[in-house]
Amino acid sequence: MKLNTNYLNLAESYLFSTIAKKVNAYQAANPDKQVLRLGIGDVTLPLAPVVIEAMHQAVDEMSKKETFKGYGPEQGYAFLKDSVQGYYARMGVTLEGDEIFISDGAKSDCGNILDIFDTDNVVLVPDPVYPVYVDTNVMSGRKILYMNANAENGFLPMPDDSVHADIIYICSPNNPTGAAYTLDQLKVWVAYAKKNNAVILYDAAYECFTGEGVARSIFQIEEAKTCAIEICSFSKTAGFTGTRCGYTVVPKALMFDGVSCNKLWLRRQTTKFNGVSYIVQRGAAAVFSEEGEKQIQANLAIYQNNARIIAQTMDELGIFYTGGKHSPYIWLQCPNGMKSWDFFDLLLNEIQVVGTPGSGFGKNGEGFFRLTAFGSEQTTKEACARIKKLLSK
Amino acid sequence: MKLNTNYLNLAESYLFSTIAKKVNAYQAANPDKQVLRLGIGDVTLPLAPVVIEAMHQAVDEMSKKETFKGYGPEQGYAFLKDSVQGYYARMGVTLEGDEIFISDGAKSDCGNILDIFDTDNVVLVPDPVYPVYVDTNVMSGRKILYMNANAENGFLPMPDDSVHADIIYICSPNNPTGAAYTLDQLKVWVAYAKKNNAVILYDAAYECFTGEGVARSIFQIEEAKTCAIEICSFSKTAGFTGTRCGYTVVPKALMFDGVSCNKLWLRRQTTKFNGVSYIVQRGAAAVFSEEGEKQIQANLAIYQNNARIIAQTMDELGIFYTGGKHSPYIWLQCPNGMKSWDFFDLLLNEIQVVGTPGSGFGKNGEGFFRLTAFGSEQTTKEACARIKKLLSK
């Protein structure tokens, strides 16, 4: 028996466990202090009433022989795929039903999609980066190249024509930097992918936070259907981080050497996956109803307002940042040339505000810091007031 | 870009689509005839009341800010892992909590577990076989050896010491044959695995159908903890085929070259998976309550009685079969040396009973036929009466 020794090449990440340890130690030593957490990338608002109602109904269906559901289609029920199709149609993107694959979440798809690609491909990821892109490729032994995202390019790296890549990761709006590409910028990436006969894995998990002027889907560029796969999720859109549902779009026009990626992914999913819970799919479909969209937008507006509050604070302090506008993340430059962890310690010890040190996401993250808009308005305002007071000194 | 060309080596399976086509064609030509389906491996009884109640409660928790659940642990909530741990304890198997990984189902785990093993390993599968074992290994380009399961060995092949294998698949009670190993037989397999430094992937999806005299878990053999992984599911136990929950046990004592499989699987799941829906996990945990176990057993008793009815029919007809006792499957020898598809056509055309041709599961399946106990008692009785009448002629 030989184990997959690529796993031994994985770097251990202590980012969130170190944060937890530091916060716990501080709180134990200072039980009277109120710690405000703006570090976590998880939603806090409950599911929308339409989703709750749809899931109660689905649970009831499972309780009666006449309406009970056994195995469903691995790719998802038509009622949900139709809803996703309609959602894309409203942003001007035409998809066929069997180009949409419902899954238990973007993280699963992000890892599993690599199954259909040879391990002998060169991968291009931005730095700083969502660690899953790197780790899933290390696990299968692919060569990884990094492109620098930094203050100079506004954390939106553009292609370097002297570099060849086969698999290109783009996350926009970005985690962790909040930076979002325009359609014109993505067109340059699509042209680069076509020139390199590469595939773009486009992570659209935060598309619901976008407004005018930035891209929502890479398929807003028609040619992207020949070089891109888009992965999205209900996690941030509808607060499904603990409910688990996502979807991946693999266009039929995406072919390499005459082989359809759509067919390979279908085969992967029908072989190694058995579909998402019927109850969860019913909840997800409710998101797209007229009332559902209203309720979802009301929740998103709260997070968007939090992001605005944090961004305004940075504006007032004259601190450079990306995100905040089309994203729940604010990626800020630590003041006075401080390092990420030093700034973390400063905020925790002086004003009891918890964020995420940017250096945990890659070398270009050093000197940067991530705050998130997923807290309550009250927490966000209080944290910003403390930050303003501390840094105005 | 190079695709994973191993996918091109996958055999297309037309088994269930051919069945559907034939049944649809027959029904279209004979709209007045009542077709009885005993072919499908899917449950038909609704979820137990305790499960329904637990899921309604969990949905309500998701509707309130105070009880809302975001990201949960990728390996599953402690409340469910504790329940699984207790379930194993009651069959005399001691597991640690972090040896249990909750997932969205046995099929996912069955495919994904291969991630932690090198592609340069030799795989041993029985023939006939659940196609997922074969296809998932073809996808990663592993060499596959087959062992013959046939009437001579009661469809329970034992190790051949002249053959070396690294990854051994055992499904007991078996799909499709219903045959179940005794603990003494499994001990021989454990010894073989140890001698070969191999891992056994033990598919226990049908363990809930076992009675006295056969194994429920491979970990009833203590030494198996150093050479086996067990994959199980709520699909058949609690009718979760459309609700989606399973679990995989990776003992900490399972090491190769000093590397812990438990740690690799933990890393795989935390990187490429984000846990099962909180709502579904609450439903699954309810299965293990005192009232839950009663309700689940009542449902299983209906399927077990159906299996008994079919087995009795075969006994009366003097037809050789395996399964029926510790399994919802009855794997019977087609009468008069008929081939599997000929018998399928005979049953469909003459008495409108649908089963599954054994040849669809491998070469040793030729001449055999699978009936399942997942229909209603009425359907099962009527189908058996028709079979008896037809074959007694």
Interface residues (C-beta under 8 A of the other chain):
Chain A: M1 K2 L3 N4 T5 Y7 L8 L10 D42 V43 T44 L45 P46 L47 P49 I52 M55 H56 V59 D60 M62 S63 K64 K65 F68 K69 G70 Y71 G72 D104 G105 K107 S108 C110 G111 N112 D115 I116 F117 D118 D120 N121 V132 D135 T136 M139 D166 I167 N196 N197 A198 V199 G239 T241 G242 T243 R244 F256 D257 V259 C261 L264 R267 R268 T271 K272 F273 N274 G275 V276 S277 Y278 I279 V280
Chain B: M1 K2 L3 N4 T5 Y7 L8 L10 D42 V43 T44 L45 P46 L47 P49 I52 M55 H56 V59 D60 M62 S63 K64 K65 F68 K69 G70 Y71 G72 D104 G105 K107 S108 C110 G111 N112 D115 I116 F117 D118 D120 N121 V132 D135 T136 M139 D166 I167 N196 N197 A198 V199 G239 T241 G242 T243 R244 F256 D257 V259 C261 L264 R267 R268 T271 K272 F273 N274 G275 V276 S277 Y278 I279 V280
